[in-house]
Every structure is written in C-alpha cells, then in structure tokens.
Amino acid sequence: MTFLCFYISDMSVIQLCLKQKRALLLIVKGGLMTATNQAQPKMKFSEIFTKNLIIFMIVHFLSDCSNNMITAFINMGAKAAGISAAAIGLAASTYSIAALLMRMPAGNMTTTQKKRLLVIGVIVFRYLTSFLLGTLGMSSSTMFIIFRTINGLGWSIVGVVIPAIEATLLDKRAMGTTYAVYTALSAFAKGMVRSLGVSVYQSSGIVTATIAAGGFALAAILLVNFMNWNDEKLQRIKPKGKKGLFSGVNKNYMGVCFLMGCAVVTWTLNQQFNNVLAQERGIDIATILAITAVISSVWGFAASALCDFIKPKYVLVFTYLVLGIGTIILGRAETYNMFLIGEILCTIGTGYSKIQTLYLYKACAPEERPSVHATSFFVTDIFSLVAGAMVGLFIEKLGYTNAYMVSSVFVLVAAVMIFIGGDKMMAKGQAEAETEA
C-alpha cells in the first residue's frame, strides 16, 4: 500500500490510498475522517442521446436532405435552361463569397434566447433561396448568378446555426460516437436523396423537384416544435454584447483554426484534380472511386468514434499525415495499383474535417462551441477562396508531379505543428475564454 501525504494547513492532512485500482480519499481535518469513492460513473445511453439531441439530429438530417436534393439537379436545370457554363462557374464563386460573409453573423445569431424561432427561420430562409434559384433563377444567366449568390447566404447560415446549436446538446464524453452515428446515416441518405432529386427532376421538371425538396424542410420545421427549448444546455449560450460583421469571430481559437486551415490547400488539389490526373495518365478512376466510397464511409464512422477513446489531436495528425503521403504518391503514380493506393490514403486523409470539429469542441466550453464552429468555417472559406487558384498555378508552372509534392507540404506542416503545439494553443484559447467570461 502506497500513501501520498501532503499538508493542506497546519491542522489538515490528506492521505491518498491506492489499493486494487480503487482510489480512496482519506481526509483528516480536526480529528475527523471522511471517505469518498472516486470511481467514475458509467455513461448511460439516455444521458448521451437525450430526447432533445435525437430530435435535433433528425431536424438537422431532414434539413440537409432538402438541400442535398436540390443541389443534385440545380446545375442540370441551369444547363437545360440555357444558362452558360461561364455563368454557372461564376455563380459558384459568388456563392462561396456570400457564404464567407455570412459565417460570422450566423455564428453570433446562436446567442439569441429565441432559438426555436431562429432554427425555423434559417431553415425557411435556405429553402426559399433554393426555391427562388430553381424558379426565377432559371430565367437568365444574370438572374442565375444573383439567386445563386443569395442561396449562398442561406446555405451558410444553416451550415453554422444548426450544427452550432446541436453541438451544445452533445455530451463531451461521447461526442465522437455521436458524430460517427450521424455521419454514417447522413452519408447514406445523401446519396439516396440526391438520386431522388435527379429522378424527380428528370420526370417532372425543376419546379416540381424543387417543391418536392421542400417536403423535407417542412418536416424539419414541424419537428422543431417537439423540442424542449428550455433545456439548460441550450440556455448556456448567451449574448456577449459584441456587435458588427465579425462579432461572431472567436479570436481565442483563431490561431489554431488558421493552422488547421492549411490542410484546405491539399484537400482542394485532391478534390479538383485527382480525376483529371487519372484521365491524363490513362487510369480507370471509376473503379477506384467505387472502392474509396466504401472506405470513406467506414473510416468516417471509425475515426469519429475513435476520438472518444484517444485524443482527437492524434487522430487529426494521423489523417493529415496520411493525406500528405497519399498526395505525394498520387503525384508520382503511373500505374493503376499505385494510383489506387494513393487515392485510398487521400480518402482517409480528407476525412479530417469532422476530426477538426471534434478537436475544437472537446477543447472549448459548450457555450463557446457556436462561435468556434463559425470561426473554423470562416477560416476554411478564406483558404478555399485562394486554394483553387493556387493549386491550379502549381500545376501550370510545376507539372502534376511537383505540384502534388508542393501541395502536400501544407498538410504535412499542419500535422507537425498541431502535434507539437496544438494542445498548447487550445489551452491558451481556453484560458483567454475563461478570463473574458
């Protein structure tokens, strides 16, 4: 038996007794002795997946189904309506810019005490912008660009508000597993609703398909009313008194968010040019994508769940390293097998997004999660605006092999920096947040 003794005051002694893996705290003060068992209570399913969380996850799911159904056919409808390819491309850029500008105000909106009305409002707003895009937006290239830009505002506000509020309902002890379950269901449903969207569009036209997608949004709105909006977890997020366009920025975690944002450059290269590279080298990318689709689903679930058992930092660093190595392999791959290996590694690596979110959420206080979420997305948007042009320039000036090598450096540097200083940056952010509270 081992005893660790230290003095609290002149008349107090604590003796910590460790025996058979149980901690028994013996507190001696003024001749009185008390004992308390330090064993950690086991998690109960009902404590993790509360009624409110389950309902809100379904709301999130249905809202995303509505959006995914529309995005599946909107560009098809635009092309059929005579919208030029240049206009569709320009609209994609203005969409991203609008989304970027909306991130910060959206993050600040979550501090309202009228969260039920907020959730209903943002779901309605996004669907209305999608409906206008699918109707009035098809009248000309100019109108398409205008309404696509407005749609970017709707997409951004929902993409911040709903996940941010959902994050406050998550139990930190099983956050990874919760995300894993939702991600798996969402990934499965995404393919189904996109297929449904295209099917309805092809059979009944874009207006009917857009209206049909509204059914998911309506179901989400109705379900919102079954939640308990007086939940203590939801009430923890309160206004901070800050105003302005960037009032939703959480400067305490800005540094680590920018560091993680470096991975966007490598991710963008893979998303935009892997298929092009395979085509140029005569590699059958279709069969490779079929294989990686399965791997993506399995790894997405496993990686999120793993964050409940080991530090998310280690999972994140692993995904960064794998993405970097896979990118280098792809740049040099001349055969099907080598390209397959590189694509598998990159598929695993590009799953870093959810891990970044878990890393941030587990480090910050629940009331900080909405602003941290908005800040992370804001930084990602900034990198996304320049990453496309950057990797395109790399390929034009350096060729594919060297461009892939250079682009891999961004995510590999992020891996090293997060491994070395990630926890320190998180701790600093926590300390600054507590000081401001």
Buried (B, 14 or more C-beta within 10 A) or exposed (E): EEEEEEEEEEEEEBBBBEEEEEEBEBBBEEEEEEEEEEEEEEEEEEEBBBEBBEBBBBBBBBBBBBBBBBBBBBBBBBEEBEBEEEBBEBBEBBBBEBBBBBBBBBBBBBBBEEBBEBBBBBBBBBBBBBBBBBBEBBEBBEBBBBBBBBBBBBBBBBBBBBBBBBBBBBBEBBBBBBBBBBBBBBBEBBEEBBEBBBEBBEEEBBBEBBBBBBEBBBBBBEBBEEBEBEBEBBEEBEEBEEEEEBBBBBEBBBBBBBBBBBBBBBBBBBBBBBBEBBEEBEBEBEEBBEEBEEBBBEBBBBBBBBBBEEBBBBBBBBBBBBBBBBBBBBBEBEEBEBBBBBBBBBBBBBBBBBBBBBBBBBBBBBBBBBBBBBBBBBBBBBBBBEBBEBBBEBBEEBEBBEBBBBBBBBBBBBBEBBBEBBBEBBEBBBEBBEEEE
